[in-house]
């Protein structure tokens, strides 16, 4: 025997349906907020305030014409060696630069790794990263000397 559909039955069906929709939406929101916070810079407001200074540094870097050729190789112990050659506009090696470097994963900042670059001569610098996973990474380079503006971001395939 089929029971007749009453107002209470319709209300129950509506509450279950919309309750399910709300539960799924809350689950998706919590999962997305926990996995990615949505910003790439730690202090985007301060970065915006310093924008004119950043443009001046980039113009000076363009005038100097420095470039960095970057490569990555996996060592036998599983670690990754990052090598770069720093050159001026004429292609001559730039030795003696003080550089900072960070290997950033494009999707997960928890996997980022700070690197310690060591000059090996002739404008070449090397750093050993830990056992990072294979794939695309971003190498962020910057000069630690305020008088020599140099910044570089290179998308790098790590084997």
C-alpha positions, 0 to 999 in steps of 0.5 A: 500500500502506498502512503499519500504524500503529505506536507511533512513528507515533502518537508523531509525530502527537501531538508534531506536534499538541501542538507546533502547539497550543503554538506558536499559544499562545506566538504569541498570548501574545507578541502580547498582551503586546507590545500591552497591558501590562494596567494603566492607571496607572503606579504602581497600588500607590502609587495604592492607598496614597493612596486615602483622600487621593484620596477627601478631594480628591474630597469637596472637589471635590464641595463646590466644584461645579466642572464642565468643558464640553469640546469638540474641533474639527479645525483646517485643518492637521489638528491638534485644538483642545481647548476647555474652560469651567470653571464653579463650582456657580452656573455662573459661570466659574472664571478663573485655575485652573492646570490640567494636561491629557492626551489619552489614547487608550483602547486605546494609551498610546503615542498619549497626548499631554500638552496645555498649556492656555492661559487665553483669558478668562472661565473658558475654556481651550484647547490644541492637540493634534497630528494625532491620529486621529479617534475616542474619546479620554479627556481627563484634567484636573487642578489643579496647585494643591494647595489647589484639588482638581479632577480630571475625566475626559471621554470625547471624540469627536475629529472 
